[in-house]
Amino acid sequence: MNRLLAIQDVAEQLSISVKTVYTMCNQRRIPFVKVGRLLRFDAATMEEWVRKQAVNPLPVNRL
């Protein structure tokens, strides 16, 4: 079974505050699972989500 992360774990991994993670969840900008009243995050899903957030550099135009 995949490991579920607590909100504090996700905040630490992303180097953002817990409040920011809550805000992102409220705005549905980050994938999460509700377990009763608690928010949990699937570790594999979070890794994939982080990879998808990457911004690739633009090609350099040679003049």
SEVO-543726 format. One line per field, with one value per residue: residue in three letters; residue number from 1; y, z, x of N, C-alpha, C in turn. Coordinates in pm, 1 decimal, m for minus. Layout:
BEGIN
aa	(ALA, ...);
i	(NUM, ...);
n_north	(Y, ...);
n_up	(Z, ...);
n_east	(X, ...);
ca_north	(Y, ...);
ca_up	(Z, ...);
ca_east	(X, ...);
c_north	(Y, ...);
c_up	(Z, ...);
c_east	(X, ...);
// end
This chain:
BEGIN
aa	(MET, ASN, ARG, LEU, LEU, ALA, ILE, GLN, ASP, VAL, ALA, GLU, GLN, LEU, SER, ILE, SER, VAL, LYS, THR, VAL, TYR, THR, MET, CYS, ASN, GLN, ARG, ARG, ILE, PRO, PHE, VAL, LYS, VAL, GLY, ARG, LEU, LEU, ARG, PHE, ASP, ALA, ALA, THR, MET, GLU, GLU, TRP, VAL, ARG, LYS, GLN, ALA, VAL, ASN, PRO, LEU, PRO, VAL, ASN, ARG, LEU);
i	(1, 2, 3, 4, 5, 6, 7, 8, 9, 10, 11, 12, 13, 14, 15, 16, 17, 18, 19, 20, 21, 22, 23, 24, 25, 26, 27, 28, 29, 30, 31, 32, 33, 34, 35, 36, 37, 38, 39, 40, 41, 42, 43, 44, 45, 46, 47, 48, 49, 50, 51, 52, 53, 54, 55, 56, 57, 58, 59, 60, 61, 62, 63);
n_north	(m119.1, 225.8, 495.5, 738.4, 1083.0, 1330.5, 1667.2, 1833.9, 1699.0, 1723.6, 2001.3, 2044.5, 1897.6, 2043.4, 2283.0, 2493.2, 2677.5, 2530.5, 2654.0, 2749.5, 2507.8, 2421.4, 2626.0, 2575.4, 2327.6, 2400.2, 2550.3, 2355.7, 2298.4, 2114.3, 1764.3, 1566.6, 1353.9, 1293.8, 1187.3, 1117.8, 1407.8, 1482.6, 1583.2, 1406.5, 1293.1, 1116.9, 962.2, 878.4, 1000.6, 1267.1, 1294.7, 1261.2, 1481.4, 1695.2, 1663.3, 1724.1, 1992.9, 2118.4, 2365.7, 2401.3, 2521.0, 2790.8, 2766.9, 2887.3, 3172.0, 3222.6, 3491.5);
n_up	(0.0, m75.5, 78.3, 289.4, 328.1, 583.2, 621.8, 720.8, 645.3, 365.8, 337.3, 434.4, 247.2, 14.1, 82.8, 179.2, 366.8, 607.9, 604.5, 341.0, 202.2, 288.5, 170.1, m102.0, m121.9, m67.6, m295.1, m480.5, m609.6, m563.0, m535.1, m308.6, m34.3, 152.2, 477.6, 684.1, 866.3, 812.6, 602.9, 368.7, 176.3, m106.1, m148.3, m394.3, m583.6, m519.7, m587.7, m866.5, m926.0, m855.2, m1046.9, m1277.6, m1242.0, m1316.4, m1494.1, m1812.6, m1965.3, m2204.8, m2550.9, m2654.6, m2847.4, m3115.5, m3234.3);
n_east	(84.3, 46.1, 221.1, 76.5, 107.8, 134.7, 9.4, 208.1, 439.4, 429.7, 443.7, 701.7, 855.4, 804.8, 904.1, 744.6, 495.2, 267.8, 21.9, 14.2, m2.9, m256.3, m408.7, m358.0, m484.3, m751.4, m799.2, m789.5, m548.4, m355.9, m306.3, m495.7, m609.3, m897.6, m925.1, m1151.8, m1170.2, m919.0, m646.0, m461.8, m180.1, m89.9, 216.0, 340.2, 174.3, 220.7, 492.0, 474.7, 309.7, 478.6, 680.9, 532.3, 493.4, 719.1, 898.3, 1005.6, 1306.9, 1322.2, 1416.4, 1736.5, 1778.0, 1979.8, 2160.2);
ca_north	(0.0, 349.5, 571.6, 866.4, 1184.5, 1434.2, 1799.5, 1885.9, 1633.8, 1783.4, 2138.0, 2035.0, 1852.4, 2149.6, 2403.4, 2596.8, 2670.7, 2446.3, 2738.8, 2750.7, 2377.1, 2426.8, 2714.6, 2502.8, 2224.9, 2468.7, 2594.4, 2233.0, 2309.0, 2007.1, 1643.7, 1521.9, 1255.9, 1324.0, 1073.3, 1186.2, 1552.5, 1504.5, 1582.3, 1322.2, 1304.9, 995.0, 994.1, 860.3, 1104.4, 1394.1, 1295.0, 1284.3, 1618.8, 1784.4, 1653.2, 1793.3, 2136.8, 2169.9, 2457.4, 2378.7, 2646.1, 2822.7, 2752.5, 3009.7, 3222.1, 3268.4, 3605.6);
ca_up	(0.0, m82.2, 202.2, 292.2, 398.8, 655.1, 562.7, 764.6, 562.0, 232.6, 349.8, 448.9, 120.1, m85.3, 140.8, 192.4, 496.4, 618.9, 561.5, 194.7, 156.7, 309.5, 67.1, m228.7, m116.6, m80.9, m434.0, m561.0, m691.0, m523.5, m510.6, m169.2, 3.1, 281.8, 566.2, 784.6, 854.7, 789.2, 467.1, 351.0, 42.2, m152.9, m178.5, m537.1, m655.0, m495.4, m669.4, m1004.4, m933.0, m853.8, m1180.0, m1375.3, m1217.2, m1366.8, m1607.8, m1897.8, m2017.3, m2345.8, m2631.5, m2671.1, m2985.9, m3157.6, m3327.2);
ca_east	(0.0, 122.6, 230.3, 7.7, 184.9, 61.5, 25.8, 337.9, 541.2, 423.1, 495.5, 847.3, 912.8, 791.8, 965.6, 643.3, 429.1, 148.3, m89.4, 14.5, m54.0, m401.5, m463.3, m352.2, m589.2, m880.4, m810.7, m777.8, m427.5, m265.3, m387.1, m500.3, m710.0, m957.9, m946.2, m1232.4, m1146.3, m776.8, m594.4, m344.6, m125.3, m24.9, 356.3, 367.4, 100.2, 289.0, 614.0, 432.5, 259.8, 594.9, 743.6, 448.0, 499.2, 846.8, 892.5, 1123.2, 1363.6, 1298.3, 1537.9, 1813.8, 1779.5, 2113.0, 2153.3);
c_north	(124.6, 424.7, 703.2, 962.4, 1281.8, 1569.6, 1861.3, 1827.4, 1697.3, 1925.2, 2137.1, 1995.3, 1961.8, 2279.9, 2521.0, 2579.9, 2577.0, 2525.2, 2742.6, 2618.8, 2373.2, 2512.4, 2643.8, 2393.2, 2288.1, 2513.5, 2477.4, 2239.4, 2196.9, 1883.5, 1600.4, 1421.4, 1298.9, 1192.7, 1130.2, 1336.5, 1583.9, 1503.0, 1496.5, 1327.1, 1175.9, 1031.0, 984.5, 967.8, 1239.2, 1403.6, 1324.8, 1429.1, 1717.9, 1781.7, 1730.2, 1944.7, 2199.9, 2258.1, 2439.8, 2511.0, 2664.5, 2803.1, 2889.7, 3047.7, 3276.3, 3381.8, 3615.9);
c_up	(0.0, 50.5, 187.7, 379.8, 469.2, 591.7, 601.0, 680.6, 423.2, 235.7, 358.3, 316.2, 14.1, m40.1, 139.6, 327.7, 491.6, 571.4, 408.9, 139.7, 174.5, 201.7, m67.4, m233.7, m135.5, m224.1, m532.4, m655.5, m663.8, m492.8, m363.7, m149.5, 137.6, 356.2, 686.3, 763.5, 815.3, 640.7, 464.9, 203.8, 7.2, m200.4, m328.1, m619.8, m638.6, m578.0, m815.2, m1022.0, m937.3, m989.4, m1285.4, m1358.3, m1272.0, m1489.3, m1686.3, m1951.3, m2164.8, m2423.3, m2647.6, m2818.3, m3016.2, m3258.6, m3412.1);
c_east	(88.2, 116.3, 155.4, 87.3, 91.2, 91.2, 160.1, 451.2, 546.5, 480.2, 647.5, 912.9, 910.3, 856.9, 868.5, 575.4, 307.8, 26.4, m99.2, m38.3, m205.4, m468.0, m466.8, m458.2, m726.8, m905.4, m802.6, m658.8, m328.9, m349.8, m380.0, m612.3, m765.9, m978.1, m1019.9, m1218.1, m1003.8, m743.2, m468.8, m305.8, m52.9, 116.0, 385.8, 297.5, 168.1, 417.1, 580.5, 385.6, 376.7, 664.6, 664.0, 453.4, 626.5, 824.3, 1021.0, 1176.1, 1328.4, 1427.4, 1606.4, 1813.9, 1918.2, 2097.1, 2274.6);
// end
